[in-house]
Amino acid sequence: KVPGTGKITEPGKPAVEVPVETPAKVTPETLTPNADQVDTKNTNDNGAKSNDSQNVLPNTGTESNATLASLGLLGMLGGLGLALGKKKED
């Protein structure tokens, strides 16, 4: 950690300096490949299939919209049928 100071400023108050410690920069060491390790590959596709199914949104609401539209159409036709039927009787 590297010591230092930082300023804290608040509206209507003077700036206050406080001691702070920042993490030191870590230099990455060069990694050498391990010659003893054997690369193995998984041929299991189950993980990919489950991810695809999770990314697809469920298809909800289309049946209820079609049902409501058909009920509305039937209601309008029924209302017109009653209105036209009464006019013929008069």
Long-range contacts (C-beta under 8 A, 24 or more apart in sequence): none
